[in-house]
Amino acid sequence: MHATMKAKEEQAVVHSTYTIERNYPVTPERVFAAFSDPVKKQRWFAGGGHGSDVESFRMDFRVGGIEKTVRRFKAGTPFPGATLTNDTTYQDIVTNRRIVLAYAMSVAEKRISASLATFELLQAEGGTKLVFTDQAAFFEGADGPEMRKEGWTKILESLGTELARA
């Protein structure tokens, strides 16, 4: 077998960095509160509706704190009945301005990815510009960059719905 073909076949990690920008018609303080308040965060982030039901959610919003979400995939998804676990550690928090976290995802207890995610909250005309950057390493059997970006796009739409609440 040709050496470069063999190296390509053995590649076990796919790296990707992408950015998603969203504008929300509320203050950075309101957006930050949706991240820092466990009740609000569970509603928009872990509230289900993404092809899974939430089995557990816990959150300790501070630098060094952890967040853990466990979901079970519904029928009709790629992994019906399997669990999806998201383990997060908060790396940096600047009130009303920035949240940086490291997170790892596992399906059926098999690690599929590890990421560093940054949420920047920028004052903008009429509200807040959120800039989300995800730097991810996807392992064998992972969802991959396109599916992950699509998932985060839906989650940030759910954040918009949460922010529209009274």
SVG drawing of the C-alpha trace seen along z (x, -y; Angstrom):
<svg xmlns="http://www.w3.org/2000/svg" viewBox="-43 -51 48 53">
<polyline fill="none" stroke="black" stroke-width="0.4" points="0.0,0.0 1.2,-3.5 2.6,-5.3 0.3,-8.4 -2.8,-6.2 -1.9,-4.2 -1.4,-7.4 -4.7,-8.7 -6.5,-5.5 -4.9,-5.5 -5.9,-9.1 -8.1,-8.8 -8.7,-12.5 -10.4,-15.1 -9.7,-18.7 -12.1,-21.5 -12.7,-25.1 -15.8,-27.0 -17.6,-30.2 -21.3,-30.9 -22.6,-34.5 -26.0,-35.4 -27.7,-38.7 -30.2,-38.8 -32.4,-41.8 -31.5,-41.8 -28.7,-43.1 -25.5,-41.1 -26.6,-40.8 -29.7,-38.9 -27.7,-36.6 -25.2,-36.0 -28.0,-35.2 -29.3,-32.6 -25.9,-30.9 -25.3,-31.3 -28.8,-30.5 -29.2,-26.7 -33.0,-26.8 -32.7,-28.9 -29.7,-27.0 -31.4,-23.6 -34.4,-25.0 -32.5,-26.1 -29.5,-23.9 -30.6,-20.6 -34.3,-20.9 -34.5,-18.1 -36.1,-18.4 -32.8,-17.6 -33.7,-14.0 -33.2,-13.0 -34.7,-13.2 -32.8,-14.7 -32.0,-12.1 -29.9,-14.4 -28.5,-18.0 -26.3,-19.5 -24.3,-22.7 -21.7,-24.6 -21.2,-27.9 -17.8,-29.1 -14.2,-28.9 -13.2,-25.2 -16.9,-24.3 -18.5,-21.4 -21.6,-20.9 -22.9,-17.5 -25.8,-16.6 -27.0,-13.1 -29.5,-12.5 -31.1,-9.4 -31.5,-9.2 -35.1,-8.8 -36.2,-6.3 -35.5,-7.4 -32.1,-8.9 -28.7,-7.4 -28.3,-5.8 -31.8,-5.0 -31.7,-4.2 -28.1,-5.1 -27.0,-7.8 -25.2,-11.0 -23.1,-12.5 -21.7,-16.0 -19.0,-16.7 -18.0,-20.4 -15.5,-22.3 -15.6,-26.1 -12.2,-27.5 -12.8,-31.3 -15.8,-33.5 -16.0,-37.3 -19.4,-38.5 -21.6,-39.7 -18.6,-39.4 -17.1,-35.9 -17.5,-32.2 -14.8,-29.7 -15.4,-26.0 -13.9,-22.7 -16.3,-19.9 -16.2,-16.2 -19.0,-14.2 -19.6,-10.5 -22.1,-8.2 -22.9,-5.0 -19.9,-5.7 -17.5,-6.0 -15.7,-9.3 -16.4,-10.9 -15.0,-14.4 -13.2,-17.0 -13.6,-20.7 -12.7,-24.2 -15.7,-26.5 -15.8,-30.3 -18.9,-32.5 -18.2,-36.2 -21.0,-38.6 -20.6,-41.9 -22.7,-45.0 -24.4,-45.7 -26.9,-48.1 -30.3,-46.9 -28.8,-44.1 -26.1,-41.6 -23.9,-40.0 -22.9,-36.5 -19.8,-35.0 -19.4,-31.3 -16.2,-29.6 -15.7,-25.8 -12.3,-24.2 -13.0,-20.5 -11.2,-17.2 -13.5,-14.4 -12.5,-10.8 -13.5,-7.6 -17.3,-7.3 -17.8,-11.0 -20.6,-13.1 -18.1,-15.3 -17.7,-19.0 -20.8,-19.6 -23.2,-17.7 -21.7,-19.5 -22.1,-22.9 -25.7,-22.1 -26.3,-21.0 -24.9,-24.2 -26.9,-26.2 -30.1,-24.6 -29.0,-25.1 -28.3,-28.8 -31.8,-29.1 -33.1,-27.6 -31.2,-30.3 -33.0,-32.9 -36.3,-31.3 -35.3,-31.4 -34.3,-35.1 -37.7,-35.9 -39.4,-34.7 -40.7,-37.5"/>
</svg>
